[in-house]
Amino acid sequence: MLNNGFILFHRHWLRHPSMKDSARRRFLWVHILCSAYFEDSKDGRIKAGQFIATRKQLADACGLSMSALKCAIADFVDAEMLTVASAGRGLPAV
């Protein structure tokens, strides 16, 4: 897995409107960033900056209900922080 290493944050991200004073939503964002690959996977299936997860996996990992997760992802997409695409077999690529 090529998502080892570190990422940098600017303190401003805590004040971003998409975070809405929710610790779980903030954790979701950190989880997404830490899950993204730094380089393309060896098989080329996952590009740098991408990762594959089901919505259920994300909700469970971050302690969010499915409705809260869908709302958070929609807000991240609206803010152009994230794109979501199908990875085949009905799995969302986040």
JONOR-V499375 format. One record per pair of residues at least 4 apart in sequence whose C-alpha atoms are under 8 Angstrom apart, sorted by the first residue. I is the first residue (numbers start at 1). J is the second residue. If there is no record, write none. Layout:
BEGIN
I J
I J
END
This chain:
BEGIN
1 37
1 41
2 37
2 38
2 39
2 40
2 41
3 34
3 35
3 36
3 37
3 38
3 39
4 38
7 33
7 34
9 13
11 15
12 16
13 19
14 19
14 26
15 19
16 20
18 72
18 75
18 76
18 79
19 25
19 26
20 25
22 26
23 27
24 28
24 62
24 63
24 64
25 29
25 62
25 72
26 30
27 31
27 62
28 32
28 58
28 62
29 33
30 34
31 35
31 62
32 36
32 94
35 51
36 48
36 49
36 50
36 51
37 41
37 46
37 47
37 48
37 49
37 50
37 51
38 48
38 49
39 47
39 48
39 49
40 44
40 45
40 46
40 47
40 48
41 45
41 46
41 47
41 48
46 50
46 51
46 52
47 51
50 93
50 94
51 93
51 94
52 87
52 91
52 92
52 93
52 94
53 57
53 58
53 91
53 92
53 93
53 94
54 58
54 91
54 92
54 93
55 59
55 66
55 69
55 70
55 92
56 60
56 66
57 61
58 62
58 69
59 63
59 64
59 65
59 66
59 69
60 64
60 65
64 68
64 69
65 69
66 70
67 71
68 72
69 73
70 74
71 75
72 76
73 77
73 82
74 78
75 79
76 80
76 81
76 82
77 81
77 82
77 83
77 84
82 94
83 94
84 92
84 93
84 94
85 92
85 93
85 94
86 90
86 91
86 92
86 93
87 91
87 92
87 93
88 92
END
